[in-house]
Amino acid sequence: MRLMKLDYGRDETTMKKLFTLLLVCLLALALFGCANEPATNQDNDQTEQQNTEQTTLGEWENYQPTTGATEYPLTLNTYFWLGREVTQTYEQAPERVITCGGTIADLMVYFGLEDRIIGISRTDDPSELPEEYQETRNSLPVLAELWPSKEVVVDAEADLIASAYGGLFYDDDLGTIEEINGRGTTIFNLTNMSCFEAGRSVTIDDYFTSLENFGKIFDIQDAMGEFLVQQRDSLLEIKEKAAAATDTPSVMVLTQWEYHIENDLYCNYSGEAIINDLIRLAGGDPVMIADTESNQVSKEAIVAADPDIIILRIEGDPEDAVENFKSLPEFQSMSAVQNDKVIMISMDYRLDNYGYDIASGANVVYEALDSVRD
């Protein structure tokens, strides 16, 4: 394209015409440019939000593992009680680890990281590990049978506190996250029920994200990726089997820990607990009626909900739990009682506070529902 050379020696009329033409061209270019400008930040934010809403559930079905060595420092976000999102930076793979909750201990033993554990807690948590791992699991040093005190945590000089319970990080418990970080100790928490009361559902996707992050922190991404691919494939098999069913029964899970038994109460986890996602995967429709602050539900509320299927989980797993439940006068009008669709799932499966092997837990739920389907 040849550029037009303006002759400033021409007459004034010609110059005005050329100047007018130039202005028209510039205006046209400006309008064209505006029409093709990228969306504003606000528009981008709205589009991104819509895309996020459309892909929130079911991402695990397309899971692809992250491979290769971890690059440190590694910065990740982790969720704690009431949905509190906290950013942590890990300078290297942790060498001195305190575990809070059986799931974390199971994970470390399963992936051969037991030598990095300087103390476990919550020793009454059941282990879902296969038998060949149990001797190692049982030999781990115990820091506290329930939860360690702040003083014990400080004296341990851990470089990581790995937790399956997000409600421990307060001044009168293990200490605040800020003061723990101030001592050079980082924290990792499994996103299981940690968002309870926050209105955010914990899903199977969160399980995959949490374990991926665990693998990155300990620089075992290849092994974790292989494990999660197995989990993905097993979950997809359960989903396929459940899809063949012709009905979608309503399902209520009622849990009784020792406190609930003593006080004639039941616990029904709200919509934030991952067990409800497992019920959906297994072909059921979870019934959630509990107060999210206490998880407790009255007998009257159970009767009013009248689910098709009731799953009991009772501490100690008493053999006569189902018959005792069905014999209670208050429950005689319920469909699940009349149709003999009250079933028991062992407390050994941490379905409210997911275990390391979520596919096995999901299969337990599927088989339970399948055993009482019409």
C-alpha positions as CSV (number, residue, x, y, z in Angstrom):
1,M,0.0,0.0,0.0
2,R,1.4,3.3,-1.0
3,L,1.1,6.3,1.3
4,M,-0.5,9.4,-0.1
5,K,1.8,12.4,0.1
6,L,0.0,15.6,1.1
7,D,1.1,18.7,-0.8
8,Y,0.7,21.6,1.6
9,G,1.2,24.0,-1.3
10,R,-2.3,23.1,-2.8
11,D,-5.2,25.4,-2.6
12,E,-7.2,25.7,0.7
13,T,-10.4,24.0,-0.7
14,T,-8.5,20.9,-1.7
15,M,-6.8,20.7,1.7
16,K,-10.1,21.0,3.5
17,K,-11.5,18.1,1.4
18,L,-8.5,15.9,2.2
19,F,-8.7,16.8,5.9
20,T,-12.4,15.9,6.0
21,L,-11.8,12.6,4.3
22,L,-9.0,11.8,6.8
23,L,-11.4,12.5,9.7
24,V,-14.1,10.2,8.3
25,C,-11.5,7.4,7.9
26,L,-10.2,7.8,11.4
27,L,-13.8,7.7,12.8
28,A,-14.6,4.6,10.9
29,L,-11.5,2.9,12.2
30,A,-12.4,3.9,15.7
31,L,-15.9,2.5,15.4
32,F,-14.6,-0.8,13.9
33,G,-12.1,-1.1,16.7
34,C,-14.7,-0.6,19.4
35,A,-16.9,-3.3,17.9
36,N,-14.1,-5.8,18.1
37,E,-12.7,-4.9,21.5
38,P,-12.3,-7.8,24.0
39,A,-15.1,-8.1,26.6
40,T,-14.6,-5.9,29.7
41,N,-13.3,-7.4,32.9
42,Q,-16.9,-7.5,34.2
43,D,-18.1,-9.4,31.1
44,N,-15.2,-11.8,31.5
45,D,-16.0,-12.3,35.2
46,Q,-19.6,-13.1,34.3
47,T,-18.6,-15.6,31.6
48,E,-16.1,-17.3,33.8
49,Q,-18.7,-17.5,36.6
50,Q,-21.2,-19.1,34.2
51,N,-18.6,-21.6,33.0
52,T,-17.8,-22.5,36.6
53,E,-21.4,-23.0,37.5
54,Q,-21.9,-25.3,34.5
55,T,-18.9,-27.5,35.3
56,T,-19.0,-27.7,39.1
57,L,-20.2,-31.3,39.4
58,G,-18.9,-34.4,37.7
59,E,-15.4,-33.1,36.8
60,W,-13.9,-36.2,38.4
61,E,-15.3,-38.3,35.5
62,N,-12.8,-36.7,33.2
63,Y,-9.9,-36.7,35.7
64,Q,-6.4,-36.8,34.2
65,P,-3.4,-37.1,36.5
66,T,-0.7,-34.6,37.1
67,T,2.7,-36.2,36.6
68,G,6.3,-35.3,37.2
69,A,8.2,-33.9,40.1
70,T,6.8,-31.1,42.3
71,E,8.3,-27.7,41.9
72,Y,8.8,-26.0,45.3
73,P,7.9,-23.6,46.7
74,L,4.4,-24.9,46.1
75,T,1.4,-22.7,46.9
76,L,-2.0,-24.3,47.3
77,N,-5.4,-23.4,48.8
78,T,-7.1,-25.6,51.3
79,Y,-10.5,-25.4,53.0
80,F,-11.1,-25.4,56.8
81,W,-14.1,-25.2,59.0
82,L,-17.0,-23.1,57.8
83,G,-15.6,-23.0,54.3
84,R,-12.6,-20.9,55.2
85,E,-10.2,-21.0,52.3
86,V,-6.6,-20.6,53.3
87,T,-3.4,-20.3,51.2
88,Q,-0.4,-22.3,52.3
89,T,3.1,-22.4,50.8
90,Y,5.2,-25.5,51.1
91,E,8.9,-24.9,50.7
92,Q,9.7,-28.6,50.4
93,A,8.2,-32.1,50.9
94,P,7.4,-32.3,54.6
95,E,9.6,-34.5,56.8
96,R,8.0,-34.1,60.3
97,V,4.2,-34.6,60.1
98,I,1.5,-34.6,62.7
99,T,-1.7,-36.3,61.5
100,C,-5.2,-35.5,62.8
101,G,-7.7,-38.1,61.8
102,G,-7.4,-41.7,60.6
103,T,-7.8,-40.8,56.9
104,I,-4.5,-38.9,56.8
105,A,-2.7,-41.7,58.6
106,D,-4.1,-44.2,56.1
107,L,-3.0,-42.0,53.2
108,M,0.6,-41.7,54.5
109,V,0.9,-45.5,55.1
110,Y,-0.6,-46.4,51.8
111,F,1.9,-44.3,49.9
112,G,4.9,-45.3,52.0
113,L,5.3,-42.1,53.9
114,E,4.9,-43.5,57.4
115,D,8.6,-42.6,58.3
116,R,7.6,-39.0,58.1
117,I,5.0,-39.2,60.8
118,I,6.1,-38.0,64.2
119,G,2.7,-38.5,65.8
120,I,-0.9,-39.5,65.1
121,S,-4.1,-38.5,66.9
122,R,-7.7,-39.6,67.0
123,T,-6.7,-43.2,67.4
124,D,-10.3,-44.4,67.6
125,D,-10.8,-43.6,63.9
126,P,-11.1,-46.9,62.0
127,S,-8.6,-47.7,59.3
128,E,-9.8,-48.7,55.8
129,L,-6.4,-50.0,54.8
130,P,-6.0,-53.5,53.5
131,E,-4.7,-56.1,56.0
132,E,-1.1,-56.0,54.7
133,Y,-0.8,-52.3,55.8
134,Q,-2.4,-52.7,59.3
135,E,0.8,-53.7,61.2
136,T,2.5,-50.5,59.9
137,R,-0.6,-48.5,60.7
138,N,-0.8,-49.8,64.2
139,S,2.9,-49.1,64.9
140,L,2.7,-45.4,64.3
141,P,3.7,-43.1,67.2
142,V,0.7,-41.8,69.1
143,L,0.7,-38.1,70.0
144,A,-2.8,-38.1,71.5
145,E,-5.7,-40.5,71.6
146,L,-8.1,-37.7,70.7
147,W,-6.5,-34.4,69.8
148,P,-3.1,-33.1,70.9
149,S,-3.0,-29.9,73.0
150,K,-1.5,-26.7,71.6
151,E,1.6,-27.3,73.9
152,V,2.1,-30.8,72.5
153,V,1.9,-29.5,69.0
154,V,4.4,-26.7,69.7
155,D,6.9,-29.1,71.4
156,A,6.7,-31.6,68.4
157,E,8.2,-29.0,66.0
158,A,6.4,-30.4,63.0
159,D,6.8,-28.9,59.6
160,L,3.3,-30.0,58.6
161,I,0.0,-30.7,60.4
162,A,-2.1,-32.8,58.1
163,S,-5.8,-33.0,59.1
164,A,-9.0,-34.7,58.2
165,Y,-10.9,-32.4,60.5
166,G,-11.0,-28.7,59.7
167,G,-12.4,-27.5,63.0
168,L,-9.3,-27.9,65.1
169,F,-7.4,-24.7,64.3
170,Y,-8.5,-22.3,67.0
171,D,-6.7,-20.8,69.9
172,D,-8.1,-23.2,72.5
173,D,-7.4,-26.3,70.3
174,L,-4.3,-26.8,68.2
175,G,-3.8,-23.1,67.8
176,T,-4.8,-20.6,65.1
177,I,-3.6,-21.1,61.5
178,E,-1.8,-17.8,61.7
179,E,0.2,-18.7,64.8
180,I,1.0,-22.2,63.5
181,N,2.3,-20.7,60.3
182,G,4.2,-18.2,62.3
183,R,6.3,-21.1,63.7
184,G,7.2,-22.3,60.3
185,T,4.6,-25.1,60.3
186,T,2.2,-25.5,57.3
187,I,-1.2,-27.1,57.3
188,F,-3.0,-29.3,54.9
189,N,-6.7,-30.3,55.3
190,L,-8.8,-32.7,53.4
191,T,-11.9,-31.0,52.1
192,N,-14.5,-33.4,53.4
193,M,-16.9,-31.9,55.9
194,S,-14.8,-28.8,56.5
195,C,-17.3,-26.6,54.6
196,F,-20.1,-27.7,56.8
197,E,-22.5,-24.9,57.7
198,A,-21.1,-22.8,54.9
199,G,-23.7,-23.7,52.3
200,R,-21.1,-25.3,50.0
201,S,-21.6,-28.9,49.0
202,V,-18.6,-31.2,49.4
203,T,-18.5,-33.5,46.3
204,I,-16.5,-36.3,44.8
205,D,-14.6,-33.5,42.8
206,D,-13.3,-32.2,46.2
207,Y,-11.9,-35.6,47.0
208,F,-9.9,-35.7,43.8
209,T,-8.7,-32.2,44.3
210,S,-7.6,-32.8,47.9
211,L,-5.8,-36.0,47.1
212,E,-4.1,-34.4,44.0
213,N,-2.9,-31.6,46.3
214,F,-1.7,-34.2,48.9
215,G,0.4,-35.9,46.1
216,K,1.9,-32.5,45.1
217,I,2.8,-31.6,48.7
218,F,4.7,-34.9,49.2
219,D,6.1,-35.1,45.7
220,I,4.4,-38.3,44.9
221,Q,2.3,-37.1,41.9
222,D,2.9,-40.1,39.7
223,A,1.8,-42.6,42.4
224,M,-1.2,-40.5,43.4
225,G,-2.2,-40.0,39.8
226,E,-2.2,-43.8,39.2
227,F,-4.3,-44.3,42.3
228,L,-6.8,-41.6,41.4
229,V,-7.2,-43.1,37.9
230,Q,-8.2,-46.4,39.6
231,Q,-10.6,-44.5,41.8
232,R,-12.1,-42.7,38.8
233,D,-12.6,-46.0,36.8
234,S,-14.2,-47.7,39.8
235,L,-16.6,-44.9,40.4
236,L,-17.5,-44.8,36.8
237,E,-18.4,-48.6,37.0
238,I,-20.6,-47.9,40.0
239,K,-22.3,-45.0,38.2
240,E,-22.9,-47.2,35.1
241,K,-24.5,-50.0,37.3
242,A,-26.7,-47.5,39.1
243,A,-27.8,-46.0,35.8
244,A,-29.4,-49.4,34.9
245,A,-31.9,-49.1,37.7
246,T,-35.4,-48.0,36.9
247,D,-36.0,-46.0,40.1
248,T,-34.4,-43.3,42.1
249,P,-35.4,-44.0,45.7
250,S,-35.2,-41.3,48.4
251,V,-32.5,-42.2,50.9
252,M,-32.0,-41.0,54.4
253,V,-28.8,-41.7,56.3
254,L,-29.2,-41.8,60.1
255,T,-26.1,-41.9,62.2
256,Q,-25.8,-42.5,66.0
257,W,-22.6,-41.9,67.8
258,E,-22.4,-42.7,71.5
259,Y,-23.8,-39.3,72.4
260,H,-26.8,-39.7,70.2
261,I,-27.5,-43.2,71.5
262,E,-27.4,-41.9,75.1
263,N,-29.7,-39.1,74.3
264,D,-32.1,-40.9,72.0
265,L,-31.1,-38.7,69.0
266,Y,-30.1,-39.2,65.4
267,C,-27.7,-37.4,63.1
268,N,-28.6,-36.7,59.5
269,Y,-25.8,-35.0,57.6
270,S,-26.8,-31.9,55.6
271,G,-26.3,-31.2,52.0
272,E,-22.6,-30.2,52.6
273,A,-21.5,-33.7,53.5
274,I,-19.9,-35.9,50.8
275,I,-22.1,-38.9,51.7
276,N,-24.9,-37.3,49.8
277,D,-22.9,-37.2,46.6
278,L,-22.1,-40.9,47.0
279,I,-25.9,-41.6,47.4
280,R,-26.5,-39.8,44.1
281,L,-23.7,-41.8,42.4
282,A,-25.3,-45.0,43.6
283,G,-28.7,-44.1,42.1
284,G,-30.5,-42.6,45.2
285,D,-31.9,-39.2,46.1
286,P,-30.5,-38.1,49.4
287,V,-32.9,-36.8,52.1
288,M,-31.3,-34.0,54.1
289,I,-33.4,-32.5,56.9
290,A,-31.0,-31.9,59.8
291,D,-30.1,-28.6,61.3
292,T,-26.7,-28.0,59.7
293,E,-25.4,-26.5,63.0
294,S,-25.9,-29.7,65.0
295,N,-26.7,-32.4,62.4
296,Q,-29.3,-33.6,64.8
297,V,-32.8,-34.6,63.7
298,S,-35.9,-35.5,65.8
299,K,-37.9,-38.7,65.4
300,E,-40.9,-36.6,64.3
301,A,-38.8,-35.1,61.5
302,I,-37.7,-38.5,60.4
303,V,-41.3,-39.7,60.2
304,A,-42.5,-36.6,58.4
305,A,-39.7,-37.1,55.7
306,D,-40.8,-40.7,55.1
307,P,-37.9,-41.8,52.9
308,D,-38.0,-44.9,50.7
309,I,-34.8,-46.3,52.2
310,I,-33.1,-45.7,55.5
311,I,-29.4,-46.4,56.0
312,L,-28.3,-46.7,59.6
313,R,-24.8,-46.2,60.9
314,I,-24.5,-46.8,64.6
315,E,-21.4,-46.7,66.7
316,G,-20.4,-50.2,67.7
317,D,-22.4,-51.7,64.8
318,P,-24.9,-53.6,67.0
319,E,-26.3,-56.7,65.2
320,D,-29.8,-55.9,66.3
321,A,-29.8,-52.2,65.3
322,V,-32.1,-52.6,62.3
323,E,-34.7,-54.7,64.2
324,N,-34.5,-52.3,67.1
325,F,-35.1,-49.3,64.8
326,K,-38.1,-51.0,63.0
327,S,-39.7,-52.0,66.3
328,L,-39.9,-48.4,67.6
329,P,-43.6,-47.4,67.8
330,E,-42.9,-43.9,66.4
331,F,-41.6,-45.4,63.1
332,Q,-44.4,-47.9,62.3
333,S,-46.1,-45.7,59.7
334,M,-42.9,-45.2,57.7
335,S,-42.6,-46.7,54.2
336,A,-39.1,-47.9,54.8
337,V,-40.2,-49.8,57.9
338,Q,-43.3,-51.3,56.4
339,N,-41.4,-52.3,53.2
340,D,-38.4,-53.7,55.1
341,K,-36.0,-51.2,53.5
342,V,-34.0,-50.3,56.6
343,I,-30.4,-51.3,56.1
344,M,-27.1,-51.0,58.1
345,I,-23.7,-49.8,56.9
346,S,-20.7,-50.3,59.2
347,M,-19.0,-47.3,60.8
348,D,-15.8,-48.7,59.4
349,Y,-16.6,-46.9,56.2
350,R,-16.1,-43.2,56.8
351,L,-18.9,-42.1,54.5
352,D,-19.5,-38.8,56.3
353,N,-15.8,-38.0,56.6
354,Y,-14.5,-39.7,53.5
355,G,-11.8,-42.4,53.8
356,Y,-8.8,-42.5,51.4
357,D,-10.5,-45.2,49.3
358,I,-13.8,-43.4,48.3
359,A,-14.6,-45.9,45.6
360,S,-14.9,-48.7,48.1
361,G,-17.2,-46.5,50.2
362,A,-19.3,-45.7,47.2
363,N,-19.6,-49.3,46.3
364,V,-20.8,-50.1,49.8
365,V,-23.6,-47.5,49.4
366,Y,-24.5,-48.9,46.0
367,E,-24.7,-52.5,47.2
368,A,-26.8,-51.4,50.2
369,L,-29.3,-49.6,48.0
370,D,-29.3,-52.4,45.4
371,S,-30.1,-54.9,48.1
372,V,-33.5,-53.3,48.8
373,R,-34.5,-52.1,45.4
374,D,-37.8,-53.3,44.0
